[in-house]
């Protein structure tokens, strides 16, 4: 005759409950050990009685099994979080794609293209947007021009201040080193030349003096050095100049 099926519920009798706990606990630990040996599995069993006593079994060490369990638990939680994040990112990507398509369509319409499907009200709104944008551009342009003008003014003031500073420095240097009113002496003042030596040297006429004198009177150096009268070349001279050259030649001959 077979064993009858026992109803699974809390045993009210304390003695019977303790006996059943001891028997089934031993059987559970025995089955866990057999499962680890037969199937080469890592098995760990932890049991707390109703009085608080601890009973455990582990085929590979309780700490190792618990560490492995925690890692698997964390990885499963991370995997669940990653899956949830991927779904959220996918939704956000779809929203961004829709917004990009809408903005691209608006940009094309702002350029004056693809206006066939717009109503009169939409066209008026588009015109208002363009006018507002143009006004903003003009205001920004005016602001930039004002800023550039202000920068130019500041640079001009700096240049004026620098010039004033340099002028003061020059004036200070002039006060430290005053300039003399006396002019710089010429070469003749340093090296004076005697007229007697320059004109006549022991009664001999200086060639330079003769040439200079001849040049002043219109005669050439060749005529004077050769001792020829100036009337030989007087054919190409005026009458007044010829007379003057003859007088000067007679004076030199004396």
DRENPA-3360 file (N, C-alpha, C; in nm, 2 decimals, always signed):
BEGIN
1 = XXXXXXXX = +0.08/-0.12/+0.00/+0.00/+0.00/+0.00/+0.09/+0.12/+0.00 ~ +0.06/+0.22/-0.09/+0.15/+0.34/-0.10/+0.13/+0.44/+0.01 ~ +0.22/+0.53/+0.02/+0.22/+0.63/+0.12/+0.13/+0.74/+0.08 ~ +0.05/+0.79/+0.17/-0.05/+0.89/+0.14/+0.02/+1.03/+0.13 ~ -0.05/+1.12/+0.05/+0.00/+1.25/+0.03/-0.03/+1.34/+0.15 ~ +0.08/+1.41/+0.19/+0.06/+1.49/+0.31/+0.03/+1.63/+0.27 ~ -0.06/+1.70/+0.33/-0.09/+1.84/+0.31/+0.02/+1.93/+0.35 ~ +0.06/+2.02/+0.26/+0.17/+2.11/+0.30/+0.11/+2.23/+0.37;
9 = XXXXXXXX = +0.13/+2.23/+0.50/+0.09/+2.34/+0.58/+0.17/+2.34/+0.71 ~ +0.16/+2.44/+0.79/+0.24/+2.45/+0.92/+0.18/+2.34/+1.02 ~ +0.28/+2.27/+1.08/+0.25/+2.17/+1.17/+0.23/+2.24/+1.31 ~ +0.11/+2.21/+1.36/+0.08/+2.28/+1.49/+0.15/+2.22/+1.61 ~ +0.17/+2.09/+1.61/+0.23/+2.03/+1.72/+0.38/+2.06/+1.72 ~ +0.44/+2.11/+1.83/+0.58/+2.15/+1.83/+0.67/+2.03/+1.82 ~ +0.64/+1.92/+1.89/+0.73/+1.80/+1.88/+0.73/+1.74/+1.74 ~ +0.61/+1.73/+1.68/+0.61/+1.68/+1.54/+0.68/+1.77/+1.45;
17 = XXXXXXXX = +0.66/+1.90/+1.47/+0.73/+2.00/+1.38/+0.88/+1.99/+1.39 ~ +0.93/+1.97/+1.51/+1.08/+1.96/+1.53/+1.13/+1.83/+1.47 ~ +1.05/+1.72/+1.48/+1.10/+1.59/+1.42/+1.10/+1.60/+1.27 ~ +0.99/+1.66/+1.21/+0.98/+1.68/+1.07/+1.10/+1.77/+1.02 ~ +1.13/+1.87/+1.09/+1.24/+1.96/+1.05/+1.37/+1.89/+1.04 ~ +1.40/+1.81/+1.15/+1.52/+1.74/+1.15/+1.54/+1.64/+1.04 ~ +1.43/+1.56/+1.01/+1.43/+1.46/+0.90/+1.45/+1.53/+0.77 ~ +1.37/+1.63/+0.74/+1.37/+1.69/+0.61/+1.50/+1.77/+0.59;
25 = XXXXXXXX = +1.55/+1.83/+0.69/+1.68/+1.90/+0.68/+1.79/+1.81/+0.64 ~ +1.80/+1.70/+0.71/+1.90/+1.60/+0.67/+1.89/+1.55/+0.53 ~ +1.76/+1.53/+0.49/+1.74/+1.48/+0.35/+1.77/+1.59/+0.25 ~ +1.74/+1.72/+0.28/+1.78/+1.82/+0.19/+1.93/+1.84/+0.17 ~ +2.00/+1.83/+0.28/+2.14/+1.84/+0.28/+2.20/+1.73/+0.20 ~ +2.15/+1.61/+0.22/+2.19/+1.49/+0.15/+2.17/+1.50/+0.00 ~ +2.05/+1.55/-0.04/+2.02/+1.57/-0.18/+2.11/+1.67/-0.24 ~ +2.14/+1.78/-0.17/+2.23/+1.88/-0.22/+2.37/+1.83/-0.25;
33 = XXXXXXXX = +2.42/+1.75/-0.15/+2.55/+1.69/-0.17/+2.55/+1.59/-0.29 ~ +2.45/+1.51/-0.31/+2.44/+1.42/-0.42/+2.43/+1.50/-0.55 ~ +2.36/+1.61/-0.55/+2.35/+1.69/-0.67/+2.48/+1.75/-0.71 ~ +2.56/+1.79/-0.61/+2.69/+1.85/-0.64/+2.79/+1.74/-0.70 ~ +2.78/+1.62/-0.64/+2.87/+1.52/-0.68/+2.83/+1.46/-0.82 ~ +2.70/+1.43/-0.84/+2.66/+1.37/-0.96/+2.67/+1.46/-1.08 ~ +2.63/+1.59/-1.06/+2.62/+1.68/-1.18/+2.74/+1.78/-1.18 ~ +2.83/+1.77/-1.09/+2.95/+1.86/-1.09/+2.90/+2.00/-1.08;
41 = XXXXXXXX = +2.81/+2.03/-0.99/+2.75/+2.16/-0.97/+2.80/+2.22/-0.84 ~ +2.80/+2.35/-0.84/+2.84/+2.42/-0.72/+2.71/+2.45/-0.64 ~ +2.69/+2.38/-0.53/+2.57/+2.39/-0.45/+2.60/+2.44/-0.31 ~ +2.51/+2.53/-0.27/+2.52/+2.59/-0.13/+2.38/+2.59/-0.07 ~ +2.36/+2.55/+0.05/+2.24/+2.55/+0.12/+2.25/+2.62/+0.26 ~ +2.16/+2.71/+0.29/+2.17/+2.78/+0.42/+2.03/+2.76/+0.48 ~ +2.02/+2.72/+0.60/+1.90/+2.69/+0.67/+1.91/+2.75/+0.81 ~ +1.80/+2.83/+0.85/+1.78/+2.88/+0.98/+1.66/+2.81/+1.04;
49 = XXXXXXXX = +1.67/+2.76/+1.16/+1.55/+2.70/+1.22/+1.47/+2.81/+1.29 ~ +1.35/+2.77/+1.34/+1.26/+2.86/+1.41/+1.32/+2.92/+1.54 ~ +1.42/+2.84/+1.59/+1.49/+2.89/+1.71/+1.61/+2.98/+1.68 ~ +1.65/+2.99/+1.55/+1.76/+3.08/+1.52/+1.89/+3.00/+1.49 ~ +1.89/+2.87/+1.49/+2.01/+2.79/+1.46/+2.04/+2.79/+1.31 ~ +2.17/+2.79/+1.28/+2.22/+2.79/+1.14/+2.26/+2.66/+1.10 ~ +2.22/+2.61/+0.98/+2.26/+2.49/+0.92/+2.30/+2.52/+0.77 ~ +2.41/+2.48/+0.73/+2.46/+2.51/+0.59/+2.53/+2.40/+0.53;
57 = XXXXXXXX = +2.54/+2.40/+0.40/+2.62/+2.31/+0.32/+2.66/+2.38/+0.19 ~ +2.79/+2.36/+0.16/+2.85/+2.42/+0.03/+2.95/+2.33/-0.02 ~ +2.94/+2.30/-0.15/+3.03/+2.21/-0.22/+3.16/+2.27/-0.25 ~ +3.17/+2.41/-0.26/+3.29/+2.47/-0.30/+3.33/+2.58/-0.20 ~ +3.27/+2.59/-0.09/+3.30/+2.69/+0.01/+3.19/+2.80/+0.01 ~ +3.14/+2.83/+0.13/+3.02/+2.92/+0.13/+3.06/+3.06/+0.09 ~ +3.18/+3.11/+0.13/+3.22/+3.25/+0.09/+3.24/+3.26/-0.06 ~ +3.30/+3.16/-0.12/+3.32/+3.16/-0.27/+3.18/+3.16/-0.34;
65 = XXXXXXXX = +3.09/+3.07/-0.29/+2.96/+3.06/-0.36/+2.88/+3.19/-0.34 ~ +2.89/+3.25/-0.22/+2.82/+3.38/-0.20/+2.87/+3.49/-0.29 ~ +3.01/+3.50/-0.30/+3.07/+3.60/-0.38/+3.03/+3.58/-0.53 ~ +3.03/+3.46/-0.57/+2.98/+3.43/-0.71/+2.84/+3.47/-0.73 ~ +2.76/+3.44/-0.63/+2.61/+3.48/-0.63/+2.59/+3.63/-0.64 ~ +2.67/+3.70/-0.56/+2.66/+3.85/-0.56/+2.70/+3.90/-0.70 ~ +2.81/+3.85/-0.76/+2.85/+3.90/-0.89/+2.74/+3.87/-0.99 ~ +2.68/+3.75/-0.99/+2.58/+3.72/-1.09/+2.45/+3.81/-1.06;
73 = XXXXXXXX = +2.43/+3.84/-0.94/+2.31/+3.92/-0.91/+2.33/+4.06/-0.96 ~ +2.46/+4.11/-0.93/+2.49/+4.25/-0.98/+2.48/+4.25/-1.13 ~ +2.54/+4.15/-1.20/+2.54/+4.15/-1.34/+2.40/+4.14/-1.40 ~ +2.32/+4.07/-1.34/+2.18/+4.06/-1.38/+2.11/+4.19/-1.36 ~ +2.13/+4.26/-1.25/+2.07/+4.39/-1.23/+2.13/+4.49/-1.33 ~ +2.26/+4.48/-1.36/+2.32/+4.57/-1.46/+2.26/+4.55/-1.59 ~ +2.24/+4.42/-1.63/+2.19/+4.39/-1.76/+2.04/+4.44/-1.77 ~ +1.97/+4.43/-1.66/+1.83/+4.48/-1.66/+1.83/+4.64/-1.68;
81 = XXXXXXXX = +1.93/+4.70/-1.61/+1.94/+4.85/-1.62/+1.98/+4.89/-1.76 ~ +2.08/+4.81/-1.82/+2.12/+4.84/-1.95/+2.01/+4.83/-2.05 ~ +1.93/+4.72/-2.03/+1.82/+4.70/-2.13/+1.71/+4.81/-2.11 ~ +1.69/+4.85/-1.99/+1.60/+4.96/-1.97/+1.65/+5.09/-2.03 ~ +1.78/+5.12/-2.01/+1.84/+5.24/-2.06/+1.84/+5.24/-2.22 ~ +1.86/+5.12/-2.28/+1.86/+5.11/-2.42/+1.72/+5.15/-2.47 ~ +1.62/+5.10/-2.40/+1.48/+5.13/-2.45/+1.45/+5.28/-2.44 ~ +1.50/+5.34/-2.33/+1.48/+5.48/-2.31/+1.56/+5.56/-2.41;
89 = XXXXXXXX = +1.68/+5.52/-2.44/+1.76/+5.59/-2.55/+1.69/+5.57/-2.68 ~ +1.63/+5.46/-2.71/+1.57/+5.44/-2.84/+1.45/+5.53/-2.85 ~ +1.37/+5.55/-2.74/+1.26/+5.64/-2.74/+1.31/+5.79/-2.77 ~ +1.41/+5.83/-2.69/+1.47/+5.96/-2.71/+1.52/+5.98/-2.85 ~ +1.58/+5.88/-2.91/+1.63/+5.89/-3.04/+1.52/+5.91/-3.14 ~ +1.41/+5.84/-3.13/+1.30/+5.86/-3.22/+1.24/+6.00/-3.20 ~ +1.24/+6.05/-3.08/+1.19/+6.19/-3.06/+1.28/+6.29/-3.13 ~ +1.41/+6.27/-3.11/+1.51/+6.36/-3.17/+1.51/+6.36/-3.32;
97 = XXXXXXXX = +1.48/+6.24/-3.38/+1.47/+6.23/-3.52/+1.35/+6.31/-3.57 ~ +1.24/+6.30/-3.50/+1.12/+6.38/-3.54/+1.15/+6.53/-3.53 ~ +1.21/+6.57/-3.43/+1.24/+6.71/-3.41/+1.34/+6.76/-3.52 ~ +1.44/+6.68/-3.55/+1.53/+6.71/-3.66/+1.46/+6.73/-3.79 ~ +1.37/+6.64/-3.82/+1.30/+6.64/-3.95/+1.21/+6.77/-3.95 ~ +1.15/+6.80/-3.84/+1.07/+6.93/-3.84/+1.15/+7.05/-3.85 ~ +1.27/+7.06/-3.78/+1.36/+7.17/-3.80/+1.41/+7.19/-3.94 ~ +1.44/+7.07/-4.00/+1.50/+7.08/-4.14/+1.39/+7.13/-4.23;
105 = XXXXXXXX = +1.27/+7.09/-4.21/+1.16/+7.14/-4.29/+1.14/+7.29/-4.27 ~ +1.15/+7.34/-4.15/+1.13/+7.48/-4.12/+1.25/+7.56/-4.19 ~ +1.37/+7.50/-4.18/+1.48/+7.57/-4.25/+1.46/+7.59/-4.40 ~ +1.41/+7.48/-4.46/+1.39/+7.49/-4.60/+1.28/+7.59/-4.63 ~ +1.18/+7.60/-4.55/+1.08/+7.70/-4.57/+1.13/+7.85/-4.55 ~ +1.22/+7.86/-4.45/+1.28/+7.99/-4.43/+1.36/+8.04/-4.55 ~ +1.41/+7.94/-4.62/+1.49/+7.98/-4.74/+1.40/+8.01/-4.86 ~ +1.27/+8.00/-4.84/+1.18/+8.03/-4.95/+1.14/+7.91/-5.04;
113 = XXXXXXXX = +1.17/+7.79/-4.99/+1.14/+7.67/-5.07/+1.03/+7.58/-5.01 ~ +0.97/+7.50/-5.09/+0.87/+7.40/-5.04/+0.76/+7.48/-4.97 ~ +0.70/+7.58/-5.03/+0.59/+7.66/-4.97/+0.45/+7.62/-5.03 ~ +0.45/+7.51/-5.11/+0.32/+7.48/-5.17/+0.21/+7.44/-5.07 ~ +0.25/+7.37/-4.97/+0.15/+7.31/-4.88/+0.11/+7.40/-4.77 ~ +0.16/+7.53/-4.77/+0.13/+7.62/-4.66/+0.01/+7.70/-4.69 ~ -0.07/+7.73/-4.58/-0.18/+7.82/-4.59/-0.14/+7.96/-4.58 ~ -0.24/+8.05/-4.60/-0.22/+8.19/-4.59/-0.17/+8.23/-4.45;
121 = XXXXXXXX = -0.23/+8.18/-4.35/-0.19/+8.21/-4.21/-0.05/+8.16/-4.18 ~ -0.01/+8.04/-4.23/+0.12/+8.00/-4.21/+0.22/+8.08/-4.29 ~ +0.19/+8.13/-4.41/+0.28/+8.22/-4.48/+0.30/+8.35/-4.41 ~ +0.19/+8.40/-4.35/+0.20/+8.53/-4.27/+0.29/+8.51/-4.15 ~ +0.28/+8.39/-4.08/+0.37/+8.36/-3.97/+0.51/+8.35/-4.02 ~ +0.53/+8.29/-4.13/+0.67/+8.28/-4.18/+0.73/+8.41/-4.22 ~ +0.64/+8.50/-4.28/+0.69/+8.63/-4.31/+0.73/+8.71/-4.18 ~ +0.65/+8.70/-4.08/+0.68/+8.76/-3.95/+0.81/+8.71/-3.89;
129 = XXXXXXXX = +0.83/+8.58/-3.90/+0.96/+8.53/-3.85/+1.08/+8.58/-3.92 ~ +1.06/+8.59/-4.05/+1.17/+8.65/-4.13/+1.20/+8.79/-4.10 ~ +1.10/+8.87/-4.08/+1.11/+9.01/-4.04/+1.18/+9.03/-3.91 ~ +1.14/+8.94/-3.81/+1.20/+8.95/-3.68/+1.35/+8.91/-3.69 ~ +1.38/+8.80/-3.77/+1.52/+8.76/-3.78/+1.60/+8.87/-3.85 ~ +1.55/+8.94/-3.95/+1.62/+9.04/-4.02/+1.65/+9.16/-3.92 ~ +1.55/+9.19/-3.84/+1.57/+9.30/-3.74/+1.67/+9.26/-3.64 ~ +1.68/+9.14/-3.59/+1.78/+9.09/-3.50/+1.92/+9.10/-3.56;
137 = XXXXXXXX = +1.93/+9.06/-3.69/+2.06/+9.07/-3.76/+2.11/+9.22/-3.77 ~ +2.02/+9.31/-3.80/+2.05/+9.45/-3.81/+2.10/+9.50/-3.67 ~ +2.03/+9.47/-3.57/+2.07/+9.51/-3.43/+2.20/+9.46/-3.39 ~ +2.23/+9.33/-3.42/+2.36/+9.27/-3.39/+2.47/+9.34/-3.47 ~ +2.44/+9.37/-3.60/+2.54/+9.44/-3.68/+2.57/+9.58/-3.63 ~ +2.47/+9.65/-3.59/+2.49/+9.78/-3.53/+2.57/+9.77/-3.40 ~ +2.54/+9.67/-3.32/+2.62/+9.65/-3.20/+2.76/+9.63/-3.22 ~ +2.79/+9.55/-3.32/+2.93/+9.52/-3.35/+3.00/+9.64/-3.40;
145 = XXXXXXXX = +2.94/+9.72/-3.49/+3.00/+9.85/-3.54/+3.03/+9.94/-3.42 ~ +2.93/+9.95/-3.33/+2.95/+10.04/-3.21/+3.07/+9.99/-3.13 ~ +3.08/+9.86/-3.11/+3.20/+9.81/-3.03/+3.33/+9.84/-3.10 ~ +3.33/+9.82/-3.24/+3.45/+9.85/-3.31/+3.49/+10.00/-3.30 ~ +3.39/+10.08/-3.31/+3.42/+10.23/-3.30/+3.47/+10.26/-3.16 ~ +3.42/+10.20/-3.06/+3.47/+10.22/-2.92/+3.61/+10.18/-2.91 ~ +3.64/+10.06/-2.96/+3.78/+10.01/-2.96/+3.87/+10.10/-3.03 ~ +3.83/+10.16/-3.14/+3.91/+10.25/-3.22/+3.94/+10.38/-3.14;
153 = XXXXXXXX = +3.84/+10.43/-3.07/+3.86/+10.54/-2.98/+3.95/+10.52/-2.87 ~ +3.94/+10.40/-2.81/+4.03/+10.36/-2.70/+4.18/+10.36/-2.75 ~ +4.19/+10.30/-2.87/+4.33/+10.29/-2.92/+4.38/+10.43/-2.96 ~ +4.30/+10.51/-3.01/+4.34/+10.65/-3.04/+4.38/+10.72/-2.91 ~ +4.31/+10.71/-2.80/+4.34/+10.77/-2.68/+4.48/+10.72/-2.62 ~ +4.50/+10.59/-2.64/+4.62/+10.53/-2.59/+4.74/+10.58/-2.67 ~ +4.72/+10.60/-2.80/+4.83/+10.65/-2.89/+4.86/+10.79/-2.85 ~ +4.75/+10.87/-2.82/+4.78/+11.01/-2.78/+4.85/+11.02/-2.65;
161 = XXXXXXXX = +4.82/+10.93/-2.55/+4.89/+10.93/-2.42/+5.03/+10.88/-2.44 ~ +5.06/+10.79/-2.53/+5.19/+10.74/-2.55/+5.28/+10.85/-2.62 ~ +5.22/+10.93/-2.71/+5.29/+11.04/-2.78/+5.32/+11.15/-2.67 ~ +5.23/+11.17/-2.59/+5.25/+11.28/-2.48/+5.36/+11.23/-2.39 ~ +5.37/+11.10/-2.35/+5.47/+11.05/-2.27/+5.61/+11.06/-2.33 ~ +5.61/+11.03/-2.46/+5.74/+11.04/-2.54/+5.79/+11.18/-2.55 ~ +5.69/+11.27/-2.57/+5.73/+11.42/-2.58/+5.79/+11.47/-2.45 ~ +5.73/+11.42/-2.34/+5.78/+11.47/-2.21/+5.92/+11.41/-2.18;
169 = XXXXXXXX = +5.94/+11.29/-2.22/+6.07/+11.23/-2.21/+6.18/+11.30/-2.29 ~ +6.14/+11.34/-2.41/+6.23/+11.42/-2.50/+6.26/+11.55/-2.43 ~ +6.16/+11.62/-2.38/+6.19/+11.75/-2.31/+6.28/+11.73/-2.19 ~ +6.26/+11.62/-2.12/+6.34/+11.60/-2.00/+6.49/+11.58/-2.04 ~ +6.51/+11.50/-2.15/+6.64/+11.48/-2.20/+6.71/+11.61/-2.25 ~ +6.63/+11.70/-2.31/+6.68/+11.82/-2.36/+6.72/+11.91/-2.24 ~ +6.64/+11.90/-2.13/+6.68/+11.98/-2.01/+6.80/+11.93/-1.95 ~ +6.82/+11.80/-1.95/+6.94/+11.74/-1.89/+7.07/+11.77/-1.97;
177 = XXXXXXXX = +7.05/+11.77/-2.10/+7.16/+11.80/-2.19/+7.13/+11.92/-2.28 ~ +7.15/+12.04/-2.23/+7.11/+12.16/-2.32/+7.20/+12.17/-2.43 ~ +7.15/+12.22/-2.55/+7.23/+12.23/-2.67/+7.29/+12.37/-2.67 ~ +7.42/+12.38/-2.72/+7.49/+12.51/-2.72/+7.45/+12.58/-2.85 ~ +7.45/+12.72/-2.84/+7.42/+12.81/-2.95/+7.53/+12.82/-3.05 ~ +7.66/+12.79/-3.01/+7.77/+12.80/-3.10/+7.77/+12.70/-3.21 ~ +7.79/+12.74/-3.33/+7.78/+12.65/-3.45/+7.91/+12.56/-3.45 ~ +7.90/+12.46/-3.53/+8.01/+12.37/-3.54/+8.12/+12.43/-3.63;
185 = XXXXXXXX = +8.25/+12.44/-3.59/+8.35/+12.50/-3.66/+8.38/+12.43/-3.79 ~ +8.41/+12.50/-3.90/+8.43/+12.45/-4.03/+8.57/+12.39/-4.04 ~ +8.60/+12.33/-4.16/+8.73/+12.27/-4.18/+8.84/+12.38/-4.19 ~ +8.81/+12.50/-4.24/+8.91/+12.60/-4.25/+8.95/+12.66/-4.12 ~ +8.86/+12.66/-4.02/+8.89/+12.71/-3.89/+8.99/+12.62/-3.82 ~ +8.97/+12.49/-3.84/+9.06/+12.39/-3.78/+9.20/+12.39/-3.85 ~ +9.20/+12.41/-3.98/+9.32/+12.40/-4.06/+9.33/+12.53/-4.14 ~ +9.38/+12.64/-4.09/+9.39/+12.77/-4.17/+9.50/+12.76/-4.27;
193 = XXXXXXXX = +9.48/+12.82/-4.39/+9.58/+12.82/-4.50/+9.62/+12.97/-4.52 ~ +9.75/+12.99/-4.53/+9.81/+13.13/-4.55/+9.79/+13.16/-4.69 ~ +9.75/+13.29/-4.71/+9.73/+13.34/-4.85/+9.86/+13.35/-4.93 ~ +9.97/+13.38/-4.86/+10.10/+13.40/-4.94/+10.14/+13.26/-4.99 ~ +10.12/+13.15/-4.90/+10.17/+13.02/-4.95/+10.08/+12.97/-5.05 ~ +9.95/+13.00/-5.04/+9.85/+12.95/-5.14/+9.86/+13.02/-5.28 ~ +9.90/+13.15/-5.27/+9.90/+13.22/-5.40/+10.04/+13.22/-5.47 ~ +10.15/+13.25/-5.39/+10.28/+13.26/-5.45/+10.38/+13.18/-5.36;
201 = XXXXXXXX = +10.45/+13.10/-5.42/+10.55/+13.02/-5.34/+10.69/+13.05/-5.40 ~ +10.77/+13.15/-5.33/+10.90/+13.19/-5.38/+10.89/+13.25/-5.52 ~ +10.79/+13.33/-5.55/+10.78/+13.39/-5.68/+10.74/+13.31/-5.79 ~ +10.68/+13.19/-5.76/+10.63/+13.10/-5.87/+10.48/+13.10/-5.86 ~ +10.43/+13.11/-5.98/+10.28/+13.12/-5.98/+10.22/+12.98/-5.96 ~ +10.12/+12.97/-5.88/+10.06/+12.84/-5.85/+9.98/+12.79/-5.96 ~ +9.99/+12.67/-6.01/+9.91/+12.62/-6.12/+9.76/+12.62/-6.09 ~ +9.73/+12.59/-5.96/+9.59/+12.59/-5.92/+9.53/+12.73/-5.93;
209 = XXXXXXXX = +9.61/+12.82/-5.88/+9.56/+12.96/-5.89/+9.54/+13.00/-6.04 ~ +9.63/+12.97/-6.12/+9.62/+13.00/-6.26/+9.50/+12.94/-6.33 ~ +9.48/+12.81/-6.29/+9.36/+12.74/-6.35/+9.23/+12.80/-6.30 ~ +9.23/+12.83/-6.17/+9.11/+12.89/-6.11/+9.08/+13.03/-6.18 ~ +9.19/+13.11/-6.19/+9.17/+13.24/-6.25/+9.13/+13.23/-6.40 ~ +9.19/+13.14/-6.46/+9.15/+13.12/-6.60/+9.00/+13.07/-6.62 ~ +8.96/+12.99/-6.52/+8.82/+12.94/-6.53/+8.72/+13.06/-6.50 ~ +8.76/+13.15/-6.41/+8.68/+13.26/-6.38/+8.67/+13.35/-6.50;
217 = XXXXXXXX = +8.78/+13.37/-6.58/+8.78/+13.45/-6.69/+8.73/+13.39/-6.82 ~ +8.69/+13.26/-6.82/+8.64/+13.19/-6.93/+8.75/+13.12/-7.01 ~ +8.88/+13.12/-6.98/+8.98/+13.06/-7.06/+9.00/+12.92/-7.01 ~ +9.05/+12.83/-7.10/+9.07/+12.69/-7.06/+9.21/+12.68/-7.00 ~ +9.23/+12.57/-6.92/+9.35/+12.54/-6.86/+9.46/+12.51/-6.97 ~ +9.42/+12.45/-7.08/+9.52/+12.42/-7.18/+9.59/+12.54/-7.24 ~ +9.52/+12.65/-7.26/+9.57/+12.77/-7.31/+9.67/+12.84/-7.22 ~ +9.63/+12.84/-7.09/+9.72/+12.90/-6.99/+9.85/+12.82/-6.97;
225 = XXXXXXXX = +9.84/+12.69/-6.96/+9.96/+12.61/-6.94/+10.05/+12.62/-7.06 ~ +10.00/+12.62/-7.17/+10.09/+12.62/-7.29/+10.15/+12.76/-7.32 ~ +10.10/+12.86/-7.25/+10.15/+13.00/-7.27/+10.10/+13.06/-7.40 ~ +9.99/+13.01/-7.46/+9.94/+13.06/-7.59/+9.85/+13.17/-7.55 ~ +9.84/+13.27/-7.64/+9.75/+13.38/-7.62/+9.61/+13.34/-7.63 ~ +9.53/+13.40/-7.56/+9.39/+13.36/-7.56/+9.31/+13.39/-7.69 ~ +9.37/+13.48/-7.78/+9.30/+13.51/-7.90/+9.31/+13.40/-8.00 ~ +9.39/+13.29/-7.97/+9.39/+13.18/-8.07/+9.26/+13.11/-8.07;
233 = XXXXXXXX = +9.20/+13.10/-7.95/+9.07/+13.03/-7.94/+8.96/+13.14/-7.93 ~ +8.99/+13.26/-7.97/+8.89/+13.36/-7.95/+8.78/+13.37/-8.06 ~ +8.80/+13.29/-8.16/+8.70/+13.29/-8.27/+8.56/+13.25/-8.22 ~ +8.56/+13.16/-8.12/+8.43/+13.11/-8.07/+8.38/+13.19/-7.95 ~ +8.45/+13.30/-7.92/+8.41/+13.38/-7.80/+8.35/+13.51/-7.85 ~ +8.28/+13.58/-7.76/+8.22/+13.71/-7.79/+8.33/+13.81/-7.78 ~ +8.31/+13.93/-7.84/+8.41/+14.03/-7.84/+8.44/+14.08/-7.70 ~ +8.34/+14.10/-7.62/+8.37/+14.15/-7.48/+8.45/+14.05/-7.40;
241 = XXXXXXXX = +8.42/+13.92/-7.42/+8.49/+13.81/-7.34/+8.63/+13.80/-7.40 ~ +8.66/+13.83/-7.53/+8.79/+13.82/-7.59/+8.88/+13.93/-7.53 ~ +8.83/+14.05/-7.51/+8.91/+14.16/-7.46/+8.95/+14.13/-7.32 ~ +8.85/+14.08/-7.24/+8.88/+14.05/-7.10/+8.98/+13.94/-7.09 ~ +8.98/+13.84/-7.17/+9.08/+13.73/-7.17/+9.22/+13.79/-7.20 ~ +9.23/+13.88/-7.30/+9.36/+13.94/-7.34/+9.42/+14.01/-7.22 ~ +9.34/+14.09/-7.15/+9.39/+14.17/-7.04/+9.44/+14.08/-6.93 ~ +9.37/+13.97/-6.91/+9.41/+13.88/-6.80/+9.54/+13.81/-6.84;
249 = XXXXXX = +9.55/+13.78/-6.97/+9.68/+13.71/-7.01/+9.79/+13.80/-7.00 ~ +9.78/+13.93/-7.03/+9.89/+14.02/-7.01/+9.93/+14.04/-6.87 ~ +9.83/+14.04/-6.78/+9.87/+14.05/-6.64/+9.94/+13.93/-6.59 ~ +9.90/+13.81/-6.63/+9.97/+13.69/-6.59/+10.11/+13.69/-6.65 ~ +10.14/+13.74/-6.77/+10.27/+13.74/-6.83/+10.36/+13.83/-6.75 ~ +10.31/+13.94/-6.70/+10.39/+14.03/-6.62/+10.43/+13.96/-6.49;
% end
